[in-house]
């Protein structure tokens, strides 16, 4: 079931986003045209904007980002917050929703922890994908093997 988002729903979801992504995260919901799908219990599930899925409100009480939500955060959050930066060699694979491996990570927000939702960006600043960090920031930079980010949504080229 999809319905227009109520102000009460948006306020509650904005508080969760502010907790998860910092105070700028609440701006994910500054859109009067958002729709919310609900689970069978009535709990908010998918948050959808005209330009795509903002995110999914999971049963853990956190958001998993959609590409539309990643685009909004990319514009709102100061660099390097929640970013994993890769170079030219990874770009086509990440856009194609392939995972990011540690040996290709050039830079990363030092506060990233495993399980965090992150923005995967090109070293020139373009958003390539969104996903979930699998390693802490320091390990992403130190390791030569292993998955750094499980990519969920890639941006078209």
C-alpha positions as CSV (number, residue, x, y, z in Angstrom):
1,X,0.0,0.0,0.0
2,X,1.4,3.4,-1.0
3,X,0.2,6.7,0.4
4,X,1.2,10.3,0.7
5,X,3.5,10.8,3.6
6,X,1.9,12.4,6.7
7,X,3.6,15.2,8.5
8,X,3.9,13.0,11.6
9,X,5.6,10.2,9.6
10,X,8.0,12.6,8.0
11,X,9.0,14.1,11.3
12,X,9.7,10.7,12.9
13,X,11.6,9.5,9.8
14,X,13.6,12.8,9.7
15,X,14.7,12.3,13.3
16,X,16.0,8.8,12.4
17,X,17.8,10.2,9.4
18,X,19.3,13.0,11.5
19,X,20.6,10.4,14.0
20,X,22.0,8.2,11.3
21,X,23.5,10.8,8.9
22,X,23.9,13.9,11.2
23,X,21.6,16.9,11.3
24,X,21.7,17.4,7.5
25,X,20.2,13.9,7.1
26,X,16.8,15.1,8.1
27,X,16.7,17.1,4.8
28,X,16.1,13.9,3.0
29,X,12.5,14.4,3.7
30,X,12.2,18.1,2.6
31,X,9.9,17.2,-0.3
32,X,6.1,17.5,-0.3
33,X,5.7,14.8,-2.9
34,X,7.1,11.9,-0.9
35,X,5.1,8.6,-0.8
36,X,5.5,5.9,1.8
37,X,4.8,2.2,1.4
38,X,3.9,0.3,4.5
39,X,4.4,-3.2,5.7
40,X,1.4,-5.3,6.5
41,X,1.6,-4.0,10.1
42,X,1.4,-0.4,9.0
43,X,5.0,0.4,9.7
44,X,6.7,2.7,7.2
45,X,8.8,0.8,4.7
46,X,9.9,2.5,1.4
47,X,10.2,6.2,1.1
48,X,9.7,7.2,-2.5
49,X,10.2,10.6,-4.2
50,X,9.4,11.6,-7.8
51,X,13.1,11.0,-8.7
52,X,13.3,7.5,-7.1
53,X,13.6,5.6,-3.9
54,X,15.0,7.7,-1.0
55,X,15.5,4.7,1.2
56,X,14.0,1.8,3.1
57,X,13.2,2.1,6.8
58,X,14.4,-1.3,8.0
59,X,13.4,-3.3,11.0
60,X,16.7,-2.3,12.7
61,X,15.4,1.3,12.9
62,X,17.9,2.6,10.3
63,X,17.7,3.5,6.6
64,X,19.2,1.7,3.7
65,X,19.7,4.3,1.0
66,X,18.3,4.3,-2.5
67,X,20.1,6.1,-5.2
68,X,17.7,9.1,-5.0
69,X,18.5,9.4,-1.2
70,X,22.2,9.1,-2.0
71,X,22.0,11.9,-4.5
72,X,20.3,14.1,-1.9
73,X,22.9,13.3,0.8
74,X,25.7,13.8,-1.7
75,X,24.5,17.4,-2.1
76,X,23.8,18.0,1.6
77,X,26.7,16.4,3.5
78,X,30.1,18.1,3.6
79,X,33.0,16.2,2.1
80,X,34.1,13.6,3.2
81,X,31.1,12.6,5.4
82,X,29.8,9.1,4.6
83,X,31.9,8.8,1.4
84,X,34.1,6.1,0.0
85,X,36.2,7.4,-2.9
86,X,37.4,5.2,-5.8
87,X,39.4,5.9,-8.9
88,X,38.9,5.4,-12.6
89,X,39.7,1.7,-12.5
90,X,36.6,1.0,-10.3
91,X,34.2,3.5,-11.8
92,X,32.5,1.3,-14.5
93,X,32.1,-1.6,-12.1
94,X,30.6,0.4,-9.3
95,X,28.2,2.1,-11.7
96,X,27.2,-1.4,-12.7
97,X,26.4,-2.2,-9.0
98,X,29.5,-4.3,-8.4
99,X,31.0,-4.2,-5.0
100,X,33.9,-2.0,-4.0
101,X,37.1,-3.8,-2.9
102,X,39.5,-2.4,-0.4
103,X,42.5,-2.2,-2.8
104,X,40.6,0.3,-5.0
105,X,39.6,2.7,-2.2
106,X,41.5,6.0,-2.5
107,X,39.9,7.9,0.4
108,X,37.2,7.3,3.0
109,X,35.5,9.3,5.8
110,X,37.6,8.3,8.8
111,X,34.4,7.8,10.9
112,X,32.9,5.1,8.6
113,X,32.2,1.8,10.5
114,X,31.0,-1.6,9.2
115,X,27.2,-1.4,8.6
116,X,27.1,2.3,7.8
117,X,25.3,3.4,4.7
118,X,27.8,5.2,2.5
119,X,28.1,7.1,-0.8
120,X,30.6,5.7,-3.3
121,X,32.1,8.6,-5.2
122,X,34.6,9.0,-8.0
123,X,37.8,10.9,-7.0
124,X,36.5,13.8,-9.1
125,X,33.4,14.0,-6.8
126,X,30.7,12.4,-8.8
127,X,28.3,10.0,-7.0
128,X,28.7,6.5,-8.4
129,X,26.6,4.3,-6.0
130,X,25.2,3.8,-2.6
131,X,25.9,0.8,-0.3
132,X,26.8,-0.6,3.0
133,X,30.3,-0.4,4.5
134,X,31.8,-3.8,5.2
135,X,35.0,-2.7,6.8
136,X,36.0,0.2,9.1
137,X,37.6,3.2,7.3
138,X,41.2,2.4,8.4
139,X,41.0,-1.1,7.1
140,X,39.5,0.0,3.7
141,X,42.7,2.0,3.2
142,X,45.1,-0.6,4.6
143,X,43.8,-3.9,3.2
144,X,44.8,-5.1,-0.3
145,X,42.0,-7.7,-0.4
146,X,38.4,-7.9,0.8
147,X,35.2,-6.2,0.1
148,X,35.0,-2.6,1.4
149,X,31.4,-1.7,0.3
150,X,28.5,-3.9,-0.6
151,X,27.0,-1.8,-3.4
152,X,23.2,-1.6,-3.6
153,X,22.5,0.9,-6.3
154,X,24.7,2.2,-9.1
155,X,24.3,5.5,-11.0
156,X,24.0,5.3,-14.8
157,X,27.0,6.5,-16.7
